[in-house]
Amino acid sequence: MKIAIAGAAGRMGQMLIREIGRTEGSSLAGALEHAGSNMLGTETGGVKIVADPAAAIAAANVLIDFTVPAATVAHAQVCADKGVSMVIGTTGLDPDQTRAIHEAAKKVPILWAANMSLGVNILLALVEKTASMLDPAYDIEIVEMHHRHKIDAPSGTALALGKAAAAGRKVELEKVWRKSRDGHTGARPAGEIGFATLRGGEEVGVHTVMFAAAGERLELSHRSFSRETYASGAVRAALWLEGRKPGLYGMKDVLGL
């Protein structure tokens, strides 16, 4: 599988390039950076870094993108036009940007996941199952912490966990979520799914889902110690896309969950 990387000069991009180099059946075919990058024209993994998405994916079967929403949407449109598959790990997309990804997936296979780690995706499955087993007397709260540089909140993974919990209860997350609390909020409504966001230091990612009742509390938790787990999952997803029909896929599909 010939893979191009968006954000190739960044920390995640460099991890992805290293992961491609040690993964049998994959090779680096393109490296993309934004137009203002001082790394343009330099080489990484034996490939020159360019600012033109079409040029970056010219020799690639798939593009892996962990960048920012606007760039990801633009890259998805180019991939759709050129017939190149895509793995997306970008979070924080607004409804219009989300619709654009869905449109691109009508032309090419796109795998989009808030989190590529095996452990997190098992956690998602466990949260949905647990929520389906516990009645609404168990309040659901999701606590997440990331490094100080993260630009979206709650994290995409936290929102995915919220969606899993809501699916287990057969409700729409947007109708029951509480993303923040401040001031005199009153008693907690029954059935609410709450989020708490922490930011600081270099924390890679911690997510805990609490099911709290009057006499007990059940917690399901995951902590990432290295972004390498995301890189490994993303390259695995890229290899899985080979031969797939156009459509929007997730890590559940890759892992058979």
C-alpha positions in Angstrom: 0.0 0.0 0.0 1.4 3.4 -1.1 0.6 5.9 1.6 0.8 9.7 1.7 0.9 11.7 4.9 -0.8 15.1 5.5 1.0 17.2 8.2 4.1 15.2 7.4 6.5 17.5 9.4 4.5 17.4 12.6 4.9 15.1 15.6 2.0 12.8 14.4 3.1 12.9 10.8 6.7 11.8 11.8 5.3 9.0 13.9 3.2 7.8 10.9 6.1 7.9 8.6 8.2 5.8 11.0 5.3 3.4 11.4 5.0 3.0 7.6 8.7 2.3 7.4 8.4 -0.7 9.8 5.1 -2.0 8.5 5.3 -4.8 5.9 3.2 -4.1 2.8 3.3 -0.3 3.2 5.5 2.5 1.8 5.6 6.2 1.9 4.5 7.8 -1.4 3.9 11.4 -0.5 4.4 14.0 2.2 2.1 17.1 2.5 2.4 20.3 4.6 0.7 23.6 4.7 1.9 26.4 2.4 3.6 28.3 5.2 5.7 25.4 6.5 9.5 26.0 6.6 9.9 22.3 5.9 8.7 22.5 2.3 11.2 21.1 -0.2 13.0 19.1 2.4 12.8 15.3 2.5 11.3 12.9 5.0 11.3 9.2 4.6 13.0 9.6 1.2 10.0 11.8 -0.1 10.0 15.5 -0.7 7.5 17.5 1.4 5.1 19.6 -0.8 2.2 22.0 -0.3 0.1 20.8 -3.2 -2.3 18.0 -2.1 -2.7 16.7 -5.7 1.0 16.3 -6.0 1.4 14.7 -2.6 -1.2 12.0 -3.5 -0.2 11.5 -7.1 1.6 8.2 -6.5 -0.5 7.2 -3.4 -3.3 4.7 -2.8 -4.4 6.4 0.4 -3.8 9.6 2.4 -3.6 9.6 6.2 -4.7 12.9 7.7 -4.4 14.0 11.3 -4.4 17.8 10.6 -7.1 20.4 11.3 -10.7 20.5 10.1 -10.5 23.0 7.2 -7.4 21.3 5.8 -8.9 17.8 6.2 -12.0 18.8 4.3 -9.9 20.3 1.4 -7.8 17.2 1.3 -10.9 15.0 1.2 -12.2 16.9 -1.8 -8.9 16.4 -3.7 -8.8 12.7 -2.8 -12.4 12.2 -4.0 -11.5 13.9 -7.3 -8.3 11.8 -7.8 -9.8 8.5 -6.6 -7.5 8.2 -3.6 -8.7 6.6 -0.3 -8.4 8.4 3.0 -7.8 7.7 6.7 -8.9 10.6 8.8 -8.0 11.1 12.5 -8.9 14.8 12.6 -11.5 15.8 15.2 -13.5 19.0 15.9 -15.2 19.2 12.5 -18.4 21.3 12.4 -21.6 20.0 10.8 -20.9 21.5 7.4 -17.4 20.0 7.4 -18.8 16.7 8.5 -21.2 16.7 5.6 -18.3 17.4 3.2 -16.5 14.3 4.4 -19.7 12.3 3.9 -20.0 13.6 0.4 -16.4 12.7 -0.4 -17.0 9.2 0.9 -19.6 8.7 -1.9 -16.7 8.7 -4.3 -13.8 7.0 -2.4 -13.5 4.8 0.7 -12.8 6.9 3.8 -12.1 5.6 7.2 -12.8 8.3 9.9 -12.3 7.6 13.6 -12.0 9.9 16.6 -9.3 7.5 17.9 -7.3 4.8 16.1 -6.1 2.9 19.2 -7.2 -0.7 19.7 -7.9 -0.1 23.4 -10.1 3.0 22.9 -12.2 1.2 20.3 -12.7 -1.8 22.7 -13.7 0.8 25.3 -16.3 2.3 23.0 -17.8 -1.1 22.6 -17.8 -1.7 26.3 -19.4 1.7 27.0 -22.2 1.0 24.6 -22.9 -2.4 26.1 -22.7 -1.1 29.7 -25.1 1.7 29.0 -27.6 -0.7 27.5 -27.4 -2.8 30.6 -27.8 -0.1 33.3 -31.0 1.9 33.8 -31.2 5.7 33.8 -30.6 5.7 37.6 -27.0 5.5 36.6 -25.8 8.9 35.7 -23.2 9.0 32.9 -20.2 11.4 33.1 -17.2 11.4 30.7 -14.0 13.0 31.9 -11.1 13.5 29.6 -7.6 15.1 29.8 -5.2 16.0 27.0 -2.0 18.1 26.6 -2.1 21.9 26.7 -1.8 22.2 22.9 -5.1 20.4 22.0 -7.4 22.9 20.2 -10.8 21.2 20.5 -12.9 20.3 23.5 -14.4 18.0 24.5 -12.1 15.7 22.6 -13.3 13.7 19.6 -12.8 10.5 21.6 -14.8 11.9 24.5 -17.7 12.7 22.1 -17.4 9.3 20.5 -17.7 7.7 24.0 -20.8 9.9 24.6 -22.3 8.7 21.3 -21.6 5.1 22.3 -23.3 5.6 25.7 -26.2 7.3 24.0 -26.5 4.4 21.5 -26.6 2.0 24.4 -29.6 3.9 25.8 -31.2 4.4 22.4 -31.2 8.2 22.6 -29.5 10.9 20.5 -26.4 12.4 22.2 -27.2 15.9 21.1 -30.5 15.8 23.0 -29.0 14.7 26.3 -25.5 16.0 26.5 -24.1 18.7 28.9 -20.7 19.8 27.6 -20.0 22.2 30.5 -21.3 23.4 33.8 -20.8 26.8 35.4 -22.7 28.7 38.1 -26.0 27.7 39.6 -27.0 24.9 37.3 -29.6 23.2 39.4 -30.0 19.5 40.0 -28.7 17.1 37.3 -31.5 16.1 34.9 -32.2 12.4 34.7 -30.7 10.8 31.6 -28.1 13.5 31.0 -24.7 12.6 29.6 -22.1 15.0 31.0 -18.6 16.0 29.9 -15.7 17.4 31.8 -12.6 18.6 30.0 -9.1 19.0 31.5 -6.0 20.4 29.7 -2.4 20.5 30.8 1.2 19.4 30.4 2.0 16.8 27.8 -0.8 14.3 28.6 -1.4 12.2 25.5 -4.9 11.2 26.4 -7.0 10.0 29.3 -10.7 9.1 29.1 -12.9 7.8 31.8 -16.6 7.0 31.6 -18.5 6.9 34.9 -21.8 5.2 35.6 -22.8 6.7 39.0 -25.8 5.6 41.0 -26.8 6.2 44.6 -24.9 3.3 46.1 -22.1 2.6 43.6 -20.0 3.9 40.7 -18.7 1.9 37.8 -15.8 3.4 35.8 -14.4 2.4 32.5 -11.1 4.1 31.7 -8.3 4.2 29.1 -5.0 6.1 29.1 -2.6 6.5 26.2 1.1 6.8 27.0 2.3 7.3 23.4 0.9 8.6 20.1 2.5 5.6 18.5 -0.6 3.6 19.3 -2.6 6.0 17.1 0.0 5.8 14.3 -0.1 2.0 14.4 -3.9 2.0 14.2 -3.9 4.5 11.3 -1.5 2.5 9.2 -3.5 -0.7 10.0 -6.6 1.2 8.8 -4.9 2.3 5.6 -4.0 -1.3 4.7 -7.5 -2.4 5.5 -9.0 0.1 3.0 -7.4 -1.7 0.1 -10.1 -2.9 -2.3 -13.0 -1.4 -0.3 -15.9 0.2 -2.0 -16.6 4.0 -1.6 -18.2 4.7 1.8 -17.5 5.9 5.3 -15.9 3.4 7.6 -14.8 3.3 11.2 -12.3 1.4 13.3 -15.2 -1.0 14.3 -15.0 -2.2 10.7 -11.3 -2.7 10.8 -11.3 -4.6 14.1 -14.6 -6.5 13.5 -16.2 -5.1 16.7 
